[in-house]
Amino acid sequence: MALLHSFESSGNFLFRNRGHIPVLLFLLAVPIIYITNVSYLTPTWELIIQLVAVLVSFAGFFFRALTIGTTPAGTSGRNTREGQVAEELNTTGIYSVIRHPLYLGNYLMWIGIVLFTYNLYFVIIISLGYWLYYERIMFAEERFLEKKFGSSYLDWSLLAPAFIPSFGNYKKSNIPFSLKSVLRREYSGVLATVFGFAFIDNLRHFFANNTFEISRPSNIVLLITVVIVLVLRTLKHHTSLLNESGRS
């Protein structure tokens, strides 16, 4: 098999199995938190790291929300586990400044959780691993788009960077932002992110004190998030309140 086809095939395989990444992160976090020395951190520095970690994850959610909220049905922003989906090419809005905004959003959301472990080496390792993993996925997606849209895709790819946004290229989106689309499609990702922070917070507290404290702020935030997610999930599957014509 030619290297080009090998990259494309492995990218499609990794795309279909990308849901296993959060599980791997949680498993790796256990020994990392156990061996990480936090005694040198003052309360002030600990608070700063926590705020930075949350803000980084929020930035990731912002990129995802902006992408989802301005993505019409049948476009390259709505790929599924089964494969690539695109009836038209997104080249405006967030897609005018970056070709893979959802993957940038994913990275920021998860690296914020990794930062919360207070372990710089873990941040570097996960960042390198994420790049190696998603580079193949992005390659496979771009091969699909190139085959389907030809010169239109190539012209766009010359202007929009793959992963680092170039805001100077911004072009206003062809469709308005839809909060309904975000509420309908992003609640599971938000829940996973909040769970990640609560998981690390509880694990660190357990290793330090050998006790589990259910009333910790992270658990309260997680409980509130679970309630909101259950409401949104009910609205999505049992009502038409979050439905919108022309949206995925």
C-alpha positions, 0 to 999 in steps of 0.5 A: 500500500502506498504511503499516501493510502496508508496515511488515509486508511489509518486516519479513517481508522483513528477517526472511528475510534477517537471516542476512546481518547477520554478513557485513556486520559482518565486512566493515565491521570491516575498515576500522574496525579499520584506521583506529582508533587504539589507541595511546592505550590502556594495557594495563590499559584494553585488557584492561578493554575486552576483558573488557567486550566478552566479558561483553556477548556472554556476557549475550546468550548468557545471554538466548538460552539462557534463552529457548531452554531454556524454549521448547516446540515450536510457539511464537512463539520458534521462528520460521524463515527461511520465516516466523512460527511460533506455535501458542501464545503465550509469556507466562511465564519470560523472555517475561514480562519482554520480548517479544523476548528472542532479538533482545535476545540477538542484539544483545548478542552482536554488540555485544560483538564490535563493542565489541572493535574499540575504536571507539565510533563503530562501536558507536553506528552498529551499534546504530542500524542494528540498531534500525532493521533489527529494529524492522521485524522486531518489528513484523511479528512482533507483527502476526502474533501480534495477528492470531492471538491477539487480546486475549490478545496485546494484554493481554500486550504491555501488560505485557511491554516490547518490548526493554528487560526489566522484571524486576518483571513476572517470572512463573515459566516453565510448563516447566523449563529444558532444557540439551539444547535449548540444546546442540542449537540454540545451538552455531552462534551461539556459534561465530559469536560466537567467530569474530567475536572471533578475526577482529577480534583477528587482523585488529588484530594483522595491521594492527599487525605485518603478520604472522599469528600462529596461536598467538594465544589467540583462535585457540586458543579458536576451535579448541576451540569448533570441536571442541565444535560438531562434537561437538554437531552430530554428536550432534544429527544422528546420535544421539537424545541431545539429543532431547526430547519437546515441545521444538523 
